[in-house]
Amino acid sequence: MAALPFNSTEIEKLVLRFNAVMAKEGTDISDLGGNASDDEVAANLQETAGDLSRDEIRQEIESMNNEQQDGLVALFWIGRGDAEPEAWEQTKVLARQQHAGSVSRYFLGQPEVGEFLAEGLERMLEYGVD
């Protein structure tokens, strides 16, 4: 039976953090206007120079061992529909073979990363992982 190299709760927390980062956009409004109540909402949805969210995710993923990073990529691919839960071990091997650079950079370049990781986790849990 397949086993995840990380706790499902850890993935759920990572998904929430990815969703929060992906919901933000670059700062594109230099003058927000004069309505203070509206200004705060726009500021929360825009990335600023001091926003560490992306760096924190990057550090968390890069601090994972190779098996965990491979598993995370495999989970993403399963959620995206590129692989099936039954092929978990083969998908992890393929993830290892296709590593070309930073896993965190790969994920941060995928707008639907949170959705696909959540879907992959759900499919693996339905499949009956340990």
Secondary structure as UniProt FT lines:
FT   HELIX           8..22
FT   STRAND          25..26
FT   HELIX           36..44
FT   STRAND          46..47
FT   TURN            49..50
FT   HELIX           53..62
FT   HELIX           66..80
FT   HELIX           85..87
FT   HELIX           88..97
FT   HELIX           103..108
FT   TURN            111..112
FT   HELIX           113..127
//
